[in-house]
Amino acid sequence: MNLDFQNIQLVPLASALPRVSARLSMKDHLGTVRVRMGIRRDAYRVDPGLYAIGQPTSVSDVFVTANYKLSFDTLRKNLDGVDGWILVLDTKGINVWCAAGNRQP
């Protein structure tokens, strides 16, 4: 069976997915300060899944990150002006660097 993945339409899917902004809110900034102070660091997570940033299409890039919110926020703030997808993997709230080193599933 030969599947043609280039013609898959994600537009209906995109409207049902969470959309995030590249601009961090005051709540995001305050959360960063709190976590940097060591307060509730283990609970600073993003739900795993697929997120839209900008106006992505079926040919937009997919960026992959951990579900630790500091990793997620660092990625999305650097995607200002980019139309793409962010795939958040469940790393149990561990950042990208540590999850890769600890071989988290």
C-alpha positions as CSV (number, residue, x, y, z in Angstrom):
1,M,0.0,0.0,0.0
2,N,1.4,3.4,-1.0
3,L,0.2,6.2,1.2
4,D,0.4,9.8,0.1
5,F,1.2,11.8,3.2
6,Q,1.7,15.1,1.4
7,N,-2.0,15.4,0.6
8,I,-3.3,14.9,4.2
9,Q,-5.5,17.8,5.2
10,L,-4.7,19.0,8.8
11,V,-6.8,22.2,8.5
12,P,-9.9,20.7,10.3
13,L,-7.6,19.1,12.8
14,A,-5.8,22.4,13.5
15,S,-9.0,24.2,14.6
16,A,-9.6,21.5,17.3
17,L,-6.0,21.7,18.7
18,P,-4.8,24.1,21.4
19,R,-3.2,27.2,20.0
20,V,-0.3,28.8,21.8
21,S,1.4,32.2,21.4
22,A,5.1,32.9,21.1
23,R,4.5,35.8,23.6
24,L,4.8,34.8,27.2
25,S,2.1,36.1,29.6
26,M,2.7,37.7,33.0
27,K,1.5,34.3,34.5
28,D,4.2,32.5,32.4
29,H,6.9,34.9,33.7
30,L,5.7,34.7,37.3
31,G,5.7,30.9,37.0
32,T,9.3,31.0,35.8
33,V,10.4,33.1,38.8
34,R,8.6,30.7,41.2
35,V,10.2,27.6,39.6
36,R,13.6,29.2,39.6
37,M,13.2,29.8,43.3
38,G,12.5,26.0,43.7
39,I,8.8,26.4,44.4
40,R,6.6,23.5,43.0
41,R,9.2,22.8,40.4
42,D,8.0,19.2,40.0
43,A,4.5,20.4,39.1
44,Y,5.5,22.8,36.3
45,R,4.3,20.9,33.3
46,V,2.4,21.2,30.1
47,D,-0.1,18.6,29.0
48,P,1.5,16.3,26.3
49,G,0.0,16.6,22.9
50,L,0.1,18.6,19.7
51,Y,-0.2,22.4,19.8
52,A,-0.5,24.9,16.9
53,I,1.6,28.1,16.9
54,G,0.8,30.8,14.3
55,Q,-1.2,29.5,11.3
56,P,0.2,26.0,10.6
57,T,-0.6,24.0,7.6
58,S,0.0,20.4,6.5
59,V,3.5,21.3,5.3
60,S,4.5,23.3,8.4
61,D,7.5,22.3,10.5
62,V,7.0,20.2,13.7
63,F,9.0,21.1,16.8
64,V,9.4,18.5,19.5
65,T,9.9,19.3,23.2
66,A,9.5,17.9,26.7
67,N,6.4,18.6,28.9
68,Y,8.5,20.6,31.4
69,K,7.0,24.1,31.1
70,L,10.3,25.9,31.0
71,S,11.4,23.9,28.0
72,F,8.1,24.4,26.3
73,D,8.2,28.2,27.0
74,T,11.8,28.5,25.8
75,L,10.8,26.8,22.5
76,R,7.6,28.8,21.9
77,K,9.1,32.2,22.6
78,N,11.8,31.5,20.0
79,L,9.1,30.6,17.4
80,D,7.8,34.2,17.1
81,G,6.6,34.6,13.5
82,V,6.7,30.9,12.7
83,D,3.7,28.9,11.6
84,G,4.2,25.4,12.9
85,W,3.3,22.6,15.2
86,I,4.7,21.9,18.7
87,L,4.7,18.2,19.7
88,V,5.0,17.9,23.5
89,L,6.2,14.6,24.7
90,D,5.4,13.2,28.1
91,T,8.8,13.3,29.9
92,K,7.2,13.2,33.4
93,G,7.8,16.9,33.7
94,I,11.6,16.5,33.2
95,N,13.4,19.0,30.9
96,V,14.7,18.0,27.5
97,W,18.4,17.7,28.5
98,C,17.7,15.6,31.6
99,A,15.1,13.5,29.9
100,A,17.5,12.6,27.1
101,G,20.3,11.8,29.6
102,N,18.0,9.7,31.8
103,R,16.5,7.9,28.9
104,Q,12.9,8.7,29.9
105,P,10.3,7.0,27.7
